[in-house]
Amino acid sequence: MSSIAEHCLPSLLRTLFDWYRRQSGTEDESYEYRPRSSTKSKGDELHRDKDFLLERRDLAIDFIFCLVSVEVLKQIPLHPVPDVLVHEVLHLAFKHFKHKE
């Protein structure tokens, strides 16, 4: 990935962001991360299993995204990218955290 990023970093970043949005179902720009609610009150084992699998899928998507991002973002000091892509990286990096005042 790192060697590909040397030649087409902006395109690779856009593709990575598009893949992440498609996989995580966040096509809408106004998406805000919301942790899954607890299913203890429902008592439905099938529903709990489905939530468990969906949570594992979300974690796997985030993990793959992070691994690829680490490899690709090493090239930013060498190959400048538009500020829009840098802001997108920051937005995705901190979307799971809530600001406390």
N, C-alpha and C positions, 0 to 999 in steps of 0.2 A: 504494500500500500504506500509506503513511504516513497518508493521510487516512482510510482505513478503520480503521486502528489507533486513531485518535482516538475512535472510537465503540464499538469492541468489542475492545479489546486482549486481555483474557484469552481470549476465544473464538478470536481469530485466532492467538494463541500455541499454544493446545491443538491447533488444526487444523494448524498448521505442524509441531508435534512429531509428531503422528500421521502426517502425510504423510511426514516424514523417516524414521520408523520403518518404515513400509510399503515405501518405496522402497529403503531400505538393508537390509531384511530383519532388523531388530533389534527385533522385537516382544517378545522376551524381555527382561525388566528386567536380567537378569544378563549381558547381552551385554558383551563386552569387545573392543575393537578389536584385531584381529590382522592384521598385514600379510601379504599373500600370499607364499607360499614361492616361491623361485626355481624355474623350470622347466627350467633348463639341463641338469640331470642326466637328465631324461626324454627329451629329444631329439625329442619329438613336436611338430612344427610346428603342427598343428591345435590341440593343447592350449595351446600358447604364445599362439596368436592369440586363443583364447577367453579366456585369462587377461588378455591385453592389453585386449580389449574390455570385460571385466568391471571391470578397474581404471579404464579411462577412464569407464565408466558411474558407478562409485563417486565418482570425482573430480567429474564433472558434477553429481551429486546434492549433494555437499558444497558445490560452488560456488554452485548455485542456493539452497541452504539459507542459506549465508552472505549472499548478496545480499539475500534477503528479510529475514533476521534484522537486518541493518544498518538497513534501512528501518523495520522494525516496532519495534525496540528503542529507537529515538530517542524513542518516546512514553512510556517507563517513568517518567521524572521527572515527566511531566505527568499520567499516569493510573496510579495504583498498581495493582499486580497482586499476587495471593497469593504468599507466600514459596515455595510449592511450585513455581510456574512459574519463579521466579528461580533456584531450585536446579536445575531442569531445564535452564535456559539454561547455567548454569555446568557442569553435568555433560556436556552435549553439546559445549560449547566446549573442554573439556580431555580428552575421552575418547581422543583420538589420542596423547596424551602419557603417558609412563610416568614415575612418580616414582622418582628415584634418591636413595639415602641416602648 
